[in-house]
Structure formats: structure tokens, C-alpha cells
Amino acid sequence: VQLQACGGGLVQAGGSLRLSCAASGRTASNNGMAWFRQAPGKEREFVAGISWNGGLTSYSNSVKGRFTISRDCVKNTIYLQMNSLKPDDTAVYYCAVARSAVSSSVNNAYTSWGLGTMVTVSS
């Protein structure tokens, strides 16, 4: 599966961005998917995940209530709506396809990773 993420950019604190990640090649329609992020000098961390049919979602405590993950199974695409952005949200955001039908917060639960899209939040 090849993953292409887009939608990153520069935004002021309090603003919003919507990330998209399209899967091509082998379908990911039976797999959980997720967003991770990696800030400069920090390890990659789980942000949000969604099950194969969109019925189950999970979020890290740092983004809960501000970010929303969703998926369009027809378009084989997941989205991350990010509201009330903070400077601490500045990172490269990656999408990933899980080995199973549900998502996980663990890196090695994922088989395919996109190249990432940069999100910069200014104060």
C-alpha cells in the first residue's frame, strides 16, 4: 500500500488544518489506519487511529477534544481535522496502515507509512 498525505502548512495558534491521506495500490479498506507525528528532536508518537469501518476511533490525550479522525472507505482515504492548534502540535504528521482491522498506539502495529506532511503552528 502506498500512502500520500497532504494538507499540512503554517497556521497560527488557535487555527485549524485538515490533513488527508490517500491509500493506493493494495486496498486498505480492511485495515485500521492512524496518524502519528514526530516533532523535531522527539520520538514519533501516536495521534489518532480509526478502525477499518470507522466505527472505532482513539486519540492521544494531548489531542482529544481538538482533533477528529475520519475515513472515506470509497475513496480509501483518512482525514485528520485539527482544531484549536497549539505550537506543541508542530510536527511532521504521518499516516499509517495497521496490520489488523483496528488501530493501535504502537508503532510496530503498522505495515505501511506515508512520507509525512509538515504542520507548523506559530504562537
C-alpha positions as CSV (number, residue, x, y, z in Angstrom):
1,V,0.0,0.0,0.0
2,Q,1.3,3.4,-0.9
3,L,0.2,6.4,1.2
4,Q,0.2,10.0,0.2
5,A,-0.5,12.6,2.9
6,C,-1.2,16.3,2.3
7,G,-2.8,19.3,3.9
8,G,0.0,20.4,6.2
9,G,1.1,24.0,6.3
10,L,1.7,27.0,8.5
11,V,-1.1,28.2,10.8
12,Q,-1.4,30.5,13.8
13,A,-2.2,29.1,17.2
14,G,-5.9,28.6,17.6
15,G,-6.3,27.9,13.9
16,S,-7.4,24.7,12.0
17,L,-6.0,22.4,9.4
18,R,-7.3,19.3,7.7
19,L,-4.9,16.5,6.7
20,S,-5.7,13.9,4.2
21,C,-4.1,10.6,3.5
22,A,-4.9,8.5,0.4
23,A,-4.0,4.9,0.1
24,S,-3.3,3.4,-3.4
25,G,-2.1,0.1,-4.6
26,R,-3.4,-2.7,-2.4
27,T,-6.6,-1.5,-0.7
28,A,-6.5,-0.6,3.0
29,S,-10.3,-0.9,3.3
30,N,-10.0,-3.9,5.7
31,N,-7.3,-2.3,7.9
32,G,-7.2,0.1,10.7
33,M,-5.3,3.3,10.0
34,A,-3.8,6.0,12.1
35,W,-2.0,9.3,12.3
36,F,1.3,9.7,14.1
37,R,3.5,12.7,14.4
38,Q,7.2,13.5,15.1
39,A,8.4,16.8,16.4
40,P,12.0,17.9,16.0
41,G,14.2,16.0,18.5
42,K,11.4,13.8,19.7
43,E,10.2,10.3,19.0
44,R,7.3,9.6,16.8
45,E,4.0,9.4,18.7
46,F,0.5,8.2,18.1
47,V,-2.1,10.9,17.5
48,A,-5.3,9.2,16.4
49,G,-6.5,5.9,15.0
50,I,-9.6,4.5,13.3
51,S,-10.9,1.0,12.6
52,W,-11.5,-0.5,9.2
53,N,-15.1,0.7,9.1
54,G,-14.7,3.9,11.0
55,G,-16.7,2.5,13.9
56,L,-13.9,2.8,16.5
57,T,-11.6,5.8,17.0
58,S,-8.9,6.5,19.5
59,Y,-6.9,9.6,20.4
60,S,-3.9,10.6,22.4
61,N,-4.7,12.6,25.5
62,S,-2.8,15.6,24.0
63,V,-5.3,16.0,21.1
64,K,-8.5,14.6,22.5
65,G,-11.3,17.0,22.0
66,R,-9.4,19.1,19.4
67,F,-8.7,16.6,16.6
68,T,-11.1,14.3,14.8
69,I,-10.1,11.3,12.6
70,S,-12.4,10.0,9.9
71,R,-12.3,7.9,6.8
72,D,-14.0,7.6,3.5
73,C,-13.9,3.9,2.5
74,V,-14.9,4.6,-1.0
75,K,-12.0,6.9,-1.6
76,N,-9.6,4.8,0.6
77,T,-8.7,8.0,2.4
78,I,-8.5,9.0,6.0
79,Y,-8.6,12.6,7.4
80,L,-7.5,14.4,10.5
81,Q,-9.4,17.6,11.3
82,M,-7.2,19.6,13.7
83,N,-8.8,22.5,15.6
84,S,-7.5,24.8,18.3
85,L,-4.0,24.1,17.2
86,K,-1.1,24.8,19.6
87,P,2.6,25.4,19.0
88,D,3.2,22.0,20.6
89,D,1.3,20.4,17.7
90,T,4.1,21.4,15.4
91,A,5.5,18.2,13.8
92,V,5.7,16.1,10.7
93,Y,2.4,14.1,10.5
94,Y,2.5,10.6,9.1
95,C,-0.4,8.3,8.2
96,A,-0.1,4.5,8.5
97,V,-1.9,1.3,7.8
98,A,-2.3,-1.2,10.6
99,R,-1.7,-4.9,10.4
100,S,-5.2,-5.5,11.8
101,A,-8.7,-4.2,11.4
102,V,-8.3,-1.8,14.3
103,S,-5.8,0.8,15.1
104,S,-3.1,0.8,17.8
105,S,-0.9,3.3,19.5
106,V,2.1,1.1,19.0
107,N,4.4,1.9,16.0
108,N,5.1,-1.8,15.1
109,A,1.4,-2.5,14.7
110,Y,1.7,-0.7,11.3
111,T,2.9,-2.1,8.0
112,S,2.9,0.9,5.7
113,W,3.8,4.5,6.3
114,G,3.4,7.7,4.3
115,L,6.1,10.2,3.8
116,G,4.5,12.8,6.1
117,T,3.3,16.3,5.8
118,M,4.7,19.2,7.9
119,V,2.4,21.1,10.3
120,T,3.8,24.3,11.8
121,V,1.8,26.2,14.4
122,S,3.1,29.7,15.2
123,S,2.4,31.4,18.6
